[in-house]
Amino acid sequence: MTLDALMDYAFNPSTQANGWGTMERATWQEQISLYAELGQFTKRVPKVDEVMTMDILNATRDFRLKSFSAT
């Protein structure tokens, strides 16, 4: 049952369109905002571009899409 929930989360319309492991900038921003609201940052709230990059995902996109469609 837990595995089913994980699989639905890990393999969804976003991963089908963009490949496994895809990330969305908006999701990162939501997490940063939530952590800031909870007082988790001791110095300052980081900007999304300071903590995430899509470089590896962009470089491997074609392979990840091919691998996803083969399963």
C-alpha positions, 0 to 999 in steps of 0.5 A: 500500500505504501509502495503504491502511494510512492509509485503514484508520487514518483511516476505521475503525469509530470514524470511521464512528460519530462522523465523520471526525477523531474523537478519543478521550480514552483515545488522548491519555492513552496518548500522554501516558503514553508521552511521560512514560515516555520523559522527553519532558516537561521540567517536568511531565506535562500532564493530558489536559484541558489539551492536548485539546478536543472542542469543534470536533468536537462542534460539527461532528459532524452535518456530519462524519457526513453527509459521511462517509456521502456518500462 
